Amino acid sequence: MLKKDKELKLYYSIKEVAQQLGVNESTLRYWEKEFPQLKPKTQALNKVRQYTAEDMELLKTIYNLVKVRGFKLAAARKMLNENRRGADRSSEVLETLISVRSQLQELKRQLGGMV
């Protein structure tokens, strides 16, 4: 039986990842140098980066720490090394809050049209 919530795509290109996170591809390459935990698979011939779902979760956590919470790279690296579960959880909570906010904004827009 096929799980509906299972991720069907195994790898993401650097372009897809950059678009999903709203950052430049060069930012992702830089983060690879700064965060040793982040190691996307690369094909030997053309050196194309392939990010897994696990890489995506790590990148979302890094994005949350650096871009949203304003951590310096050294502080974000330390946070990931010392408290990875806490950093991941914080990222998940933030994603949920952003989703709820957008749903509420949509509801407000729909209700505004009814008045």
Contacts in CASP RR format, 6 or more apart in sequence:
PFRMAT RR
TARGET T0000
AUTHOR 0000-0000-0000
METHOD contacts of the structure
MODEL  1
MLKKDKELKLYYSIKEVAQQLGVNESTLRYWEKEFPQLKPKTQALNKVRQ
YTAEDMELLKTIYNLVKVRGFKLAAARKMLNENRRGADRSSEVLETLISV
RSQLQELKRQLGGMV
7 53 0 8 1.000
10 52 0 8 1.000
10 53 0 8 1.000
11 41 0 8 1.000
11 50 0 8 1.000
11 51 0 8 1.000
11 52 0 8 1.000
12 20 0 8 1.000
12 50 0 8 1.000
12 51 0 8 1.000
12 52 0 8 1.000
12 55 0 8 1.000
12 56 0 8 1.000
13 48 0 8 1.000
13 49 0 8 1.000
13 50 0 8 1.000
13 51 0 8 1.000
14 25 0 8 1.000
14 28 0 8 1.000
14 29 0 8 1.000
14 40 0 8 1.000
14 48 0 8 1.000
14 49 0 8 1.000
14 51 0 8 1.000
15 25 0 8 1.000
16 51 0 8 1.000
17 28 0 8 1.000
17 51 0 8 1.000
17 55 0 8 1.000
17 56 0 8 1.000
17 59 0 8 1.000
18 24 0 8 1.000
18 25 0 8 1.000
18 27 0 8 1.000
18 28 0 8 1.000
20 56 0 8 1.000
21 28 0 8 1.000
21 59 0 8 1.000
21 60 0 8 1.000
21 63 0 8 1.000
23 63 0 8 1.000
23 67 0 8 1.000
28 49 0 8 1.000
28 59 0 8 1.000
31 38 0 8 1.000
31 59 0 8 1.000
31 62 0 8 1.000
32 38 0 8 1.000
32 39 0 8 1.000
32 40 0 8 1.000
34 73 0 8 1.000
34 77 0 8 1.000
35 58 0 8 1.000
35 62 0 8 1.000
35 76 0 8 1.000
35 77 0 8 1.000
35 80 0 8 1.000
37 58 0 8 1.000
37 80 0 8 1.000
38 55 0 8 1.000
38 58 0 8 1.000
38 59 0 8 1.000
38 62 0 8 1.000
39 55 0 8 1.000
40 49 0 8 1.000
40 50 0 8 1.000
40 51 0 8 1.000
40 52 0 8 1.000
40 55 0 8 1.000
41 49 0 8 1.000
41 50 0 8 1.000
41 51 0 8 1.000
41 52 0 8 1.000
42 48 0 8 1.000
42 49 0 8 1.000
42 50 0 8 1.000
43 50 0 8 1.000
51 59 0 8 1.000
57 88 0 8 1.000
57 91 0 8 1.000
60 91 0 8 1.000
60 95 0 8 1.000
61 80 0 8 1.000
61 87 0 8 1.000
61 88 0 8 1.000
61 90 0 8 1.000
61 91 0 8 1.000
62 76 0 8 1.000
62 80 0 8 1.000
63 91 0 8 1.000
64 87 0 8 1.000
64 90 0 8 1.000
64 91 0 8 1.000
64 94 0 8 1.000
65 71 0 8 1.000
65 75 0 8 1.000
65 76 0 8 1.000
65 79 0 8 1.000
65 80 0 8 1.000
65 87 0 8 1.000
65 91 0 8 1.000
66 73 0 8 1.000
66 76 0 8 1.000
68 94 0 8 1.000
69 90 0 8 1.000
71 79 0 8 1.000
79 87 0 8 1.000
80 87 0 8 1.000
END
